[in-house]
Amino acid sequence: MHLHNPKRDVEVSGPLRVNDLVSQLGLSREAVLVIRGDSLVTGDAKLDDHDDIEIRPVISGGAQPRSARGARP
C-alpha cells in the first residue's frame, strides 16, 4: 500500500489492519485520522497492497470561552 503523510511517503506491505499500521508507525490512534480514497476508515478495517492511504492529525477546536466572547459575568 502507499501511505501519504504531509511529511513523507512510505510504502507498506499489506494486508494490514488500520490499528496495526498506526501502531507500526509509532502513532497514537486517537491522534490521527486514516483516510482511504475519500473515506475515513475504522481501526479494524483491513488495508491491502493496492490501497492509497493518507494519515492526518486530528485537529479539534471548540467554542471560545465566554470571557473571550466579551460576555459579562
N, CA, C and O atoms as a CHARMM CRD file, in Angstrom:
* protein
*
  292
    1    1 MET  N      0.85300  -1.17000   0.00000 PROA 1      0.00000
    2    1 MET  CA     0.00000   0.00000   0.00000 PROA 1      0.00000
    3    1 MET  C      0.89000   1.22000   0.00000 PROA 1      0.00000
    4    1 MET  O      2.04300   1.15100   0.42600 PROA 1      0.00000
    5    2 HSD  N      0.37800   2.31900  -0.46500 PROA 2      0.00000
    6    2 HSD  CA     1.12500   3.57400  -0.48900 PROA 2      0.00000
    7    2 HSD  C      0.53100   4.49700   0.55600 PROA 2      0.00000
    8    2 HSD  O     -0.65900   4.81100   0.52100 PROA 2      0.00000
    9    3 LEU  N      1.36300   4.92600   1.47700 PROA 3      0.00000
   10    3 LEU  CA     0.93400   5.76000   2.59300 PROA 3      0.00000
   11    3 LEU  C      1.39400   7.18400   2.35700 PROA 3      0.00000
   12    3 LEU  O      2.58700   7.44300   2.20200 PROA 3      0.00000
   13    4 HSD  N      0.44200   8.10700   2.32900 PROA 4      0.00000
   14    4 HSD  CA     0.75600   9.51900   2.17800 PROA 4      0.00000
   15    4 HSD  C      0.66200  10.17900   3.53700 PROA 4      0.00000
   16    4 HSD  O     -0.25900   9.91300   4.30900 PROA 4      0.00000
   17    5 ASN  N      1.60100  11.02300   3.81600 PROA 5      0.00000
   18    5 ASN  CA     1.60200  11.81700   5.02600 PROA 5      0.00000
   19    5 ASN  C      2.18600  13.15400   4.60400 PROA 5      0.00000
   20    5 ASN  O      3.08100  13.18700   3.76000 PROA 5      0.00000
   21    6 PRO  N      1.71100  14.24800   5.16100 PROA 6      0.00000
   22    6 PRO  CA     2.24700  15.53700   4.72400 PROA 6      0.00000
   23    6 PRO  C      3.76900  15.62900   4.80100 PROA 6      0.00000
   24    6 PRO  O      4.36400  16.42000   4.06900 PROA 6      0.00000
   25    7 LYS  N      4.40800  14.85700   5.65300 PROA 7      0.00000
   26    7 LYS  CA     5.85600  14.94900   5.80000 PROA 7      0.00000
   27    7 LYS  C      6.62000  13.88600   5.03100 PROA 7      0.00000
   28    7 LYS  O      7.82100  14.03900   4.80500 PROA 7      0.00000
   29    8 ARG  N      5.94500  12.79800   4.61800 PROA 8      0.00000
   30    8 ARG  CA     6.67300  11.71200   3.95000 PROA 8      0.00000
   31    8 ARG  C      5.71800  10.77500   3.22600 PROA 8      0.00000
   32    8 ARG  O      4.53000  10.71600   3.54200 PROA 8      0.00000
   33    9 ASP  N      6.24600  10.04900   2.25700 PROA 9      0.00000
   34    9 ASP  CA     5.52800   8.96900   1.59800 PROA 9      0.00000
   35    9 ASP  C      6.22800   7.67400   1.97500 PROA 9      0.00000
   36    9 ASP  O      7.45700   7.61000   1.98500 PROA 9      0.00000
   37   10 VAL  N      5.44800   6.63700   2.28800 PROA 10     0.00000
   38   10 VAL  CA     6.00600   5.37000   2.74600 PROA 10     0.00000
   39   10 VAL  C      5.29100   4.24500   2.01900 PROA 10     0.00000
   40   10 VAL  O      4.07900   4.30600   1.81100 PROA 10     0.00000
   41   11 GLU  N      6.03500   3.22300   1.63300 PROA 11     0.00000
   42   11 GLU  CA     5.44800   2.00600   1.09100 PROA 11     0.00000
   43   11 GLU  C      5.37400   0.98100   2.21400 PROA 11     0.00000
   44   11 GLU  O      6.37100   0.72000   2.88600 PROA 11     0.00000
   45   12 VAL  N      4.18800   0.39400   2.41900 PROA 12     0.00000
   46   12 VAL  CA     3.97300  -0.58300   3.47700 PROA 12     0.00000
   47   12 VAL  C      3.30200  -1.79900   2.85600 PROA 12     0.00000
   48   12 VAL  O      2.39000  -1.65900   2.04100 PROA 12     0.00000
   49   13 SER  N      3.74600  -2.98500   3.23500 PROA 13     0.00000
   50   13 SER  CA     3.14000  -4.20800   2.70700 PROA 13     0.00000
   51   13 SER  C      1.87000  -4.53900   3.46400 PROA 13     0.00000
   52   13 SER  O      1.81000  -4.39800   4.68500 PROA 13     0.00000
   53   14 GLY  N      0.85800  -4.97800   2.73600 PROA 14     0.00000
   54   14 GLY  CA    -0.39600  -5.39300   3.33000 PROA 14     0.00000
   55   14 GLY  C     -0.56600  -6.88200   3.12500 PROA 14     0.00000
   56   14 GLY  O      0.34300  -7.51700   2.59100 PROA 14     0.00000
   57   15 PRO  N     -1.66600  -7.46500   3.51400 PROA 15     0.00000
   58   15 PRO  CA    -2.76100  -6.80500   4.22200 PROA 15     0.00000
   59   15 PRO  C     -2.37300  -6.46900   5.66200 PROA 15     0.00000
   60   15 PRO  O     -1.54400  -7.12800   6.29000 PROA 15     0.00000
   61   16 LEU  N     -3.01700  -5.40800   6.14700 PROA 16     0.00000
   62   16 LEU  CA    -2.71000  -4.90000   7.47600 PROA 16     0.00000
   63   16 LEU  C     -3.92400  -4.14500   7.98400 PROA 16     0.00000
   64   16 LEU  O     -4.54300  -3.39100   7.23300 PROA 16     0.00000
   65   17 ARG  N     -4.26800  -4.33400   9.23400 PROA 17     0.00000
   66   17 ARG  CA    -5.37700  -3.58100   9.82900 PROA 17     0.00000
   67   17 ARG  C     -4.90500  -2.16800  10.16200 PROA 17     0.00000
   68   17 ARG  O     -3.72900  -1.94700  10.44900 PROA 17     0.00000
   69   18 VAL  N     -5.82800  -1.22700  10.12100 PROA 18     0.00000
   70   18 VAL  CA    -5.51000   0.17800  10.38300 PROA 18     0.00000
   71   18 VAL  C     -4.81000   0.33900  11.72900 PROA 18     0.00000
   72   18 VAL  O     -3.78200   1.01100  11.80800 PROA 18     0.00000
   73   19 ASN  N     -5.34400  -0.26100  12.78300 PROA 19     0.00000
   74   19 ASN  CA    -4.73200  -0.13400  14.11100 PROA 19     0.00000
   75   19 ASN  C     -3.28700  -0.63500  14.11500 PROA 19     0.00000
   76   19 ASN  O     -2.42600  -0.05300  14.77500 PROA 19     0.00000
   77   20 ASP  N     -3.02600  -1.71700  13.37800 PROA 20     0.00000
   78   20 ASP  CA    -1.66900  -2.26100  13.31700 PROA 20     0.00000
   79   20 ASP  C     -0.74300  -1.32300  12.55600 PROA 20     0.00000
   80   20 ASP  O      0.41200  -1.14200  12.94300 PROA 20     0.00000
   81   21 LEU  N     -1.23900  -0.72800  11.47900 PROA 21     0.00000
   82   21 LEU  CA    -0.43600   0.22600  10.71400 PROA 21     0.00000
   83   21 LEU  C     -0.06400   1.43500  11.57200 PROA 21     0.00000
   84   21 LEU  O      1.09600   1.84600  11.61000 PROA 21     0.00000
   85   22 VAL  N     -1.04600   1.99100  12.25100 PROA 22     0.00000
   86   22 VAL  CA    -0.80900   3.16800  13.08800 PROA 22     0.00000
   87   22 VAL  C      0.20000   2.83400  14.18400 PROA 22     0.00000
   88   22 VAL  O      1.09600   3.63000  14.46400 PROA 22     0.00000
   89   23 SER  N      0.06200   1.67300  14.79900 PROA 23     0.00000
   90   23 SER  CA     0.98200   1.24400  15.84300 PROA 23     0.00000
   91   23 SER  C      2.38200   1.04600  15.27500 PROA 23     0.00000
   92   23 SER  O      3.36600   1.46900  15.88200 PROA 23     0.00000
   93   24 GLN  N      2.47400   0.40500  14.11400 PROA 24     0.00000
   94   24 GLN  CA     3.75700   0.15700  13.46500 PROA 24     0.00000
   95   24 GLN  C      4.48800   1.46900  13.15400 PROA 24     0.00000
   96   24 GLN  O      5.71800   1.51800  13.18400 PROA 24     0.00000
   97   25 LEU  N      3.73800   2.51700  12.85900 PROA 25     0.00000
   98   25 LEU  CA     4.32100   3.82100  12.55700 PROA 25     0.00000
   99   25 LEU  C      4.63100   4.63100  13.81500 PROA 25     0.00000
  100   25 LEU  O      5.18200   5.72900  13.73500 PROA 25     0.00000
  101   26 GLY  N      4.27100   4.07900  14.98200 PROA 26     0.00000
  102   26 GLY  CA     4.56000   4.75500  16.24100 PROA 26     0.00000
  103   26 GLY  C      3.63100   5.92300  16.52600 PROA 26     0.00000
  104   26 GLY  O      3.99700   6.86300  17.23200 PROA 26     0.00000
  105   27 LEU  N      2.41200   5.85700  15.96300 PROA 27     0.00000
  106   27 LEU  CA     1.44300   6.92800  16.15500 PROA 27     0.00000
  107   27 LEU  C      0.35500   6.49100  17.12400 PROA 27     0.00000
  108   27 LEU  O      0.15400   5.29700  17.34800 PROA 27     0.00000
  109   28 SER  N     -0.33800   7.45300  17.69200 PROA 28     0.00000
  110   28 SER  CA    -1.46900   7.17500  18.56800 PROA 28     0.00000
  111   28 SER  C     -2.74200   7.16900  17.73100 PROA 28     0.00000
  112   28 SER  O     -3.00100   8.12200  16.99700 PROA 28     0.00000
  113   29 ARG  N     -3.53500   6.11600  17.83100 PROA 29     0.00000
  114   29 ARG  CA    -4.77300   6.00200  17.04600 PROA 29     0.00000
  115   29 ARG  C     -5.72300   7.15600  17.33600 PROA 29     0.00000
  116   29 ARG  O     -6.44700   7.59600  16.44300 PROA 29     0.00000
  117   30 GLU  N     -5.73100   7.65200  18.56500 PROA 30     0.00000
  118   30 GLU  CA    -6.63000   8.74800  18.93300 PROA 30     0.00000
  119   30 GLU  C     -6.16800  10.08400  18.34800 PROA 30     0.00000
  120   30 GLU  O     -6.93700  11.04500  18.32200 PROA 30     0.00000
  121   31 ALA  N     -4.92800  10.15000  17.88200 PROA 31     0.00000
  122   31 ALA  CA    -4.36400  11.41100  17.41400 PROA 31     0.00000
  123   31 ALA  C     -4.37000  11.56200  15.88900 PROA 31     0.00000
  124   31 ALA  O     -3.99200  12.61000  15.36600 PROA 31     0.00000
  125   32 VAL  N     -4.80500  10.50300  15.17200 PROA 32     0.00000
  126   32 VAL  CA    -4.76800  10.56700  13.70900 PROA 32     0.00000
  127   32 VAL  C     -6.06300  10.06900  13.07800 PROA 32     0.00000
  128   32 VAL  O     -6.79900   9.27100  13.65900 PROA 32     0.00000
  129   33 LEU  N     -6.31300  10.56400  11.87500 PROA 33     0.00000
  130   33 LEU  CA    -7.39200  10.06500  11.02500 PROA 33     0.00000
  131   33 LEU  C     -6.74000   9.28800   9.89700 PROA 33     0.00000
  132   33 LEU  O     -5.73500   9.72700   9.33900 PROA 33     0.00000
  133   34 VAL  N     -7.30100   8.14500   9.55900 PROA 34     0.00000
  134   34 VAL  CA    -6.78200   7.34200   8.46100 PROA 34     0.00000
  135   34 VAL  C     -7.82000   7.38400   7.34300 PROA 34     0.00000
  136   34 VAL  O     -8.99200   7.06600   7.54800 PROA 34     0.00000
  137   35 ILE  N     -7.36000   7.78400   6.15400 PROA 35     0.00000
  138   35 ILE  CA    -8.24900   8.00400   5.01900 PROA 35     0.00000
  139   35 ILE  C     -7.81800   7.10300   3.86900 PROA 35     0.00000
  140   35 ILE  O     -6.65100   7.08900   3.47800 PROA 35     0.00000
  141   36 ARG  N     -8.78800   6.34500   3.32700 PROA 36     0.00000
  142   36 ARG  CA    -8.55400   5.51400   2.14000 PROA 36     0.00000
  143   36 ARG  C     -9.42100   6.09600   1.03600 PROA 36     0.00000
  144   36 ARG  O    -10.64900   6.08700   1.12500 PROA 36     0.00000
  145   37 GLY  N     -8.77200   6.60200  -0.00600 PROA 37     0.00000
  146   37 GLY  CA    -9.52500   7.28500  -1.06000 PROA 37     0.00000
  147   37 GLY  C    -10.13400   8.54600  -0.48000 PROA 37     0.00000
  148   37 GLY  O     -9.41900   9.44500  -0.03700 PROA 37     0.00000
  149   38 ASP  N    -11.46200   8.60900  -0.48300 PROA 38     0.00000
  150   38 ASP  CA   -12.17700   9.76200   0.07300 PROA 38     0.00000
  151   38 ASP  C    -12.90200   9.43100   1.37200 PROA 38     0.00000
  152   38 ASP  O    -13.73000  10.21400   1.83700 PROA 38     0.00000
  153   39 SER  N    -12.59600   8.27200   1.96400 PROA 39     0.00000
  154   39 SER  CA   -13.34800   7.82500   3.13700 PROA 39     0.00000
  155   39 SER  C    -12.45200   7.59000   4.34600 PROA 39     0.00000
  156   39 SER  O    -11.34700   7.06000   4.23000 PROA 39     0.00000
  157   40 LEU  N    -12.95700   8.00000   5.51600 PROA 40     0.00000
  158   40 LEU  CA   -12.29700   7.65000   6.76900 PROA 40     0.00000
  159   40 LEU  C    -12.47400   6.15300   6.99100 PROA 40     0.00000
  160   40 LEU  O    -13.51800   5.59000   6.66000 PROA 40     0.00000
  161   41 VAL  N    -11.45800   5.51400   7.55000 PROA 41     0.00000
  162   41 VAL  CA   -11.58200   4.08900   7.83600 PROA 41     0.00000
  163   41 VAL  C    -11.41100   3.85000   9.33400 PROA 41     0.00000
  164   41 VAL  O    -10.69500   4.58500  10.01500 PROA 41     0.00000
  165   42 THR  N    -12.06800   2.82900   9.82500 PROA 42     0.00000
  166   42 THR  CA   -12.02500   2.48800  11.24500 PROA 42     0.00000
  167   42 THR  C    -10.77100   1.68100  11.55900 PROA 42     0.00000
  168   42 THR  O    -10.10400   1.17700  10.65600 PROA 42     0.00000
  169   43 GLY  N    -10.46300   1.56800  12.82500 PROA 43     0.00000
  170   43 GLY  CA    -9.27200   0.87300  13.27000 PROA 43     0.00000
  171   43 GLY  C     -9.21400  -0.58500  12.90200 PROA 43     0.00000
  172   43 GLY  O     -8.12600  -1.14400  12.76500 PROA 43     0.00000
  173   44 ASP  N    -10.38100  -1.23000  12.73400 PROA 44     0.00000
  174   44 ASP  CA   -10.38800  -2.65200  12.40300 PROA 44     0.00000
  175   44 ASP  C    -10.46700  -2.91700  10.90000 PROA 44     0.00000
  176   44 ASP  O    -10.51900  -4.07500  10.48700 PROA 44     0.00000
  177   45 ALA  N    -10.47600  -1.86900  10.07500 PROA 45     0.00000
  178   45 ALA  CA   -10.53200  -2.03700   8.62100 PROA 45     0.00000
  179   45 ALA  C     -9.23100  -2.65500   8.12500 PROA 45     0.00000
  180   45 ALA  O     -8.14800  -2.33800   8.61800 PROA 45     0.00000
  181   46 LYS  N     -9.35600  -3.54900   7.13400 PROA 46     0.00000
  182   46 LYS  CA    -8.18300  -4.20100   6.56000 PROA 46     0.00000
  183   46 LYS  C     -7.71500  -3.40100   5.34700 PROA 46     0.00000
  184   46 LYS  O     -8.50300  -3.07000   4.46100 PROA 46     0.00000
  185   47 LEU  N     -6.42400  -3.10000   5.32400 PROA 47     0.00000
  186   47 LEU  CA    -5.82300  -2.36900   4.21300 PROA 47     0.00000
  187   47 LEU  C     -5.04500  -3.35700   3.35700 PROA 47     0.00000
  188   47 LEU  O     -4.36400  -4.24100   3.87500 PROA 47     0.00000
  189   48 ASP  N     -5.15200  -3.20000   2.04500 PROA 48     0.00000
  190   48 ASP  CA    -4.47100  -4.09600   1.11500 PROA 48     0.00000
  191   48 ASP  C     -3.32700  -3.38700   0.40800 PROA 48     0.00000
  192   48 ASP  O     -3.18200  -2.16900   0.50700 PROA 48     0.00000
  193   49 ASP  N     -2.51400  -4.16100  -0.30900 PROA 49     0.00000
  194   49 ASP  CA    -1.35100  -3.62100  -1.01400 PROA 49     0.00000
  195   49 ASP  C     -1.70500  -2.51700  -2.00300 PROA 49     0.00000
  196   49 ASP  O     -0.91400  -1.59200  -2.19500 PROA 49     0.00000
  197   50 HSD  N     -2.85700  -2.59100  -2.62600 PROA 50     0.00000
  198   50 HSD  CA    -3.21400  -1.61300  -3.66600 PROA 50     0.00000
  199   50 HSD  C     -3.82900  -0.32300  -3.10600 PROA 50     0.00000
  200   50 HSD  O     -4.09100   0.60600  -3.87000 PROA 50     0.00000
  201   51 ASP  N     -4.06300  -0.24700  -1.79600 PROA 51     0.00000
  202   51 ASP  CA    -4.71600   0.92100  -1.19600 PROA 51     0.00000
  203   51 ASP  C     -3.78900   2.12800  -1.13900 PROA 51     0.00000
  204   51 ASP  O     -2.59200   2.00000  -0.88000 PROA 51     0.00000
  205   52 ASP  N     -4.35500   3.28500  -1.38100 PROA 52     0.00000
  206   52 ASP  CA    -3.68300   4.56700  -1.18200 PROA 52     0.00000
  207   52 ASP  C     -4.23800   5.14900   0.11000 PROA 52     0.00000
  208   52 ASP  O     -5.43800   5.40800   0.20300 PROA 52     0.00000
  209   53 ILE  N     -3.39600   5.35800   1.09600 PROA 53     0.00000
  210   53 ILE  CA    -3.81100   5.76000   2.43300 PROA 53     0.00000
  211   53 ILE  C     -3.19200   7.10400   2.77700 PROA 53     0.00000
  212   53 ILE  O     -2.03900   7.37600   2.44200 PROA 53     0.00000
  213   54 GLU  N     -3.96700   7.93500   3.44300 PROA 54     0.00000
  214   54 GLU  CA    -3.43900   9.18700   3.96400 PROA 54     0.00000
  215   54 GLU  C     -3.69800   9.22500   5.46600 PROA 54     0.00000
  216   54 GLU  O     -4.77900   8.86200   5.93100 PROA 54     0.00000
  217   55 ILE  N     -2.70100   9.66800   6.21000 PROA 55     0.00000
  218   55 ILE  CA    -2.85200   9.80700   7.65600 PROA 55     0.00000
  219   55 ILE  C     -2.74100  11.28800   7.98300 PROA 55     0.00000
  220   55 ILE  O     -1.76500  11.95000   7.62800 PROA 55     0.00000
  221   56 ARG  N     -3.76000  11.79400   8.66400 PROA 56     0.00000
  222   56 ARG  CA    -3.78700  13.20600   9.04700 PROA 56     0.00000
  223   56 ARG  C     -3.96700  13.33300  10.55000 PROA 56     0.00000
  224   56 ARG  O     -4.64600  12.51800  11.17400 PROA 56     0.00000
  225   57 PRO  N     -3.35700  14.35500  11.12400 PROA 57     0.00000
  226   57 PRO  CA    -3.54700  14.56400  12.56400 PROA 57     0.00000
  227   57 PRO  C     -4.96400  15.03600  12.85300 PROA 57     0.00000
  228   57 PRO  O     -5.56300  15.76000  12.05800 PROA 57     0.00000
  229   58 VAL  N     -5.48700  14.62300  13.98600 PROA 58     0.00000
  230   58 VAL  CA    -6.79100  15.09400  14.43100 PROA 58     0.00000
  231   58 VAL  C     -6.60900  16.52100  14.92400 PROA 58     0.00000
  232   58 VAL  O     -5.72700  16.80600  15.73400 PROA 58     0.00000
  233   59 ILE  N     -7.44300  17.39600  14.43200 PROA 59     0.00000
  234   59 ILE  CA    -7.42000  18.78600  14.87500 PROA 59     0.00000
  235   59 ILE  C     -8.77900  19.07900  15.47100 PROA 59     0.00000
  236   59 ILE  O     -9.80900  18.92700  14.81500 PROA 59     0.00000
  237   60 SER  N     -8.76900  19.49900  16.71400 PROA 60     0.00000
  238   60 SER  CA   -10.04900  19.78500  17.35700 PROA 60     0.00000
  239   60 SER  C    -10.08700  21.24800  17.75800 PROA 60     0.00000
  240   60 SER  O     -9.05800  21.88600  17.98200 PROA 60     0.00000
  241   61 GLY  N    -11.25500  21.73500  17.83600 PROA 61     0.00000
  242   61 GLY  CA   -11.46600  23.10800  18.26600 PROA 61     0.00000
  243   61 GLY  C    -12.79100  23.15800  18.99400 PROA 61     0.00000
  244   61 GLY  O    -13.47600  22.14600  19.14100 PROA 61     0.00000
  245   62 GLY  N    -13.12400  24.29000  19.42400 PROA 62     0.00000
  246   62 GLY  CA   -14.38700  24.40000  20.13300 PROA 62     0.00000
  247   62 GLY  C    -14.77300  25.85000  20.24400 PROA 62     0.00000
  248   62 GLY  O    -14.12100  26.74200  19.70200 PROA 62     0.00000
  249   63 ALA  N    -15.81500  26.04800  20.93700 PROA 63     0.00000
  250   63 ALA  CA   -16.29700  27.40500  21.15000 PROA 63     0.00000
  251   63 ALA  C    -15.30700  28.16500  22.01500 PROA 63     0.00000
  252   63 ALA  O    -14.60800  27.59000  22.85000 PROA 63     0.00000
  253   64 GLN  N    -15.26500  29.44700  21.79800 PROA 64     0.00000
  254   64 GLN  CA   -14.41000  30.28700  22.63300 PROA 64     0.00000
  255   64 GLN  C    -14.98600  30.34900  24.04200 PROA 64     0.00000
  256   64 GLN  O    -16.20100  30.28400  24.22500 PROA 64     0.00000
  257   65 PRO  N    -14.11800  30.47300  25.02500 PROA 65     0.00000
  258   65 PRO  CA   -14.62400  30.65800  26.39200 PROA 65     0.00000
  259   65 PRO  C    -15.46500  31.92900  26.46500 PROA 65     0.00000
  260   65 PRO  O    -15.23300  32.87600  25.71300 PROA 65     0.00000
  261   66 ARG  N    -16.42200  31.94900  27.35400 PROA 66     0.00000
  262   66 ARG  CA   -17.32000  33.09900  27.47500 PROA 66     0.00000
  263   66 ARG  C    -16.55600  34.41000  27.60000 PROA 66     0.00000
  264   66 ARG  O    -16.94500  35.41600  27.00600 PROA 66     0.00000
  265   67 SER  N    -15.46200  34.40500  28.37700 PROA 67     0.00000
  266   67 SER  CA   -14.70400  35.64000  28.58500 PROA 67     0.00000
  267   67 SER  C    -14.08900  36.15200  27.28200 PROA 67     0.00000
  268   67 SER  O    -13.91600  37.35900  27.11100 PROA 67     0.00000
  269   68 ALA  N    -13.76100  35.24700  26.36800 PROA 68     0.00000
  270   68 ALA  CA   -13.14900  35.64500  25.10300 PROA 68     0.00000
  271   68 ALA  C    -14.18300  36.23000  24.14100 PROA 68     0.00000
  272   68 ALA  O    -13.82100  36.93600  23.20100 PROA 68     0.00000
  273   69 ARG  N    -15.48200  35.93900  24.37100 PROA 69     0.00000
  274   69 ARG  CA   -16.52700  36.46200  23.50300 PROA 69     0.00000
  275   69 ARG  C    -17.05600  37.79900  23.99900 PROA 69     0.00000
  276   69 ARG  O    -17.96000  38.37800  23.39700 PROA 69     0.00000
  277   70 GLY  N    -16.50600  38.27400  25.06500 PROA 70     0.00000
  278   70 GLY  CA   -16.95600  39.55400  25.59100 PROA 70     0.00000
  279   70 GLY  C    -18.16000  39.45100  26.50900 PROA 70     0.00000
  280   70 GLY  O    -18.83700  40.44700  26.76600 PROA 70     0.00000
  281   71 ALA  N    -18.43300  38.23700  27.01000 PROA 71     0.00000
  282   71 ALA  CA   -19.56300  38.06900  27.92000 PROA 71     0.00000
  283   71 ALA  C    -19.25800  38.73500  29.25900 PROA 71     0.00000
  284   71 ALA  O    -18.10900  38.78500  29.69900 PROA 71     0.00000
  285   72 ARG  N    -20.28000  39.23000  29.87800 PROA 72     0.00000
  286   72 ARG  CA   -20.11600  39.83000  31.20200 PROA 72     0.00000
  287   72 ARG  C    -20.51700  38.83900  32.26400 PROA 72     0.00000
  288   72 ARG  O    -21.46300  38.07200  32.08900 PROA 72     0.00000
  289   73 PRO  N    -19.78200  38.85800  33.38500 PROA 73     0.00000
  290   73 PRO  CA   -20.11900  37.91100  34.47200 PROA 73     0.00000
  291   73 PRO  C    -21.47200  38.18900  35.07700 PROA 73     0.00000
  292   73 PRO  O    -21.89400  37.48600  35.99500 PROA 73     0.00000
